[in-house]
């Protein structure tokens, strides 16, 4: 019930913060060609 819903919402909030942060850091620290190569190594969200 409520515990599962709270856990799900917390998980979704963490994932929602994680991916934009990773993309921002990747753009900041990697050159364009290197970033494209590393993006292929990251797991894709489906």
N, C-alpha and C positions, 0 to 999 in steps of 0.2 A: 503494500500500500504506500503509505507516505514515505517510509524509509527508502524504498526503491525509487520513488519519484524524486526525492531530495538527492539521492545518489546520482541519478540520471542527470538532473539539472546541474549538479556540481561537475560531473564529467563533461557535459556539453560546454559549460563555461570555460573549463580548463582547455579543452580542445579549441574552442573559439578564440582564446587568447594565444595559444601555442603557435598555431600555423601562421597567423599574420606576423607574429614576432620573429619566427624563423625566416620568413620571406624578407622582412625588413633587414634583419641582420645579414642575410645572404647577399642582398643587394648592396649593403654597405661595405662588406668585407671582401667580396669576391669580384673579380673582373667579369664582364659579361660572358665571355666564352667559358670561363671556369664555372660560373654559376649555372649555366645550362647543363654542363656535364654533371655537376653535383645534384642537380634537380632530378636527373634520371636515376640516381641512386636512392633518393628518398622514397619511402613507401607512399603510394597514392591513396587518398581517401576516396572511398567509393560510396 
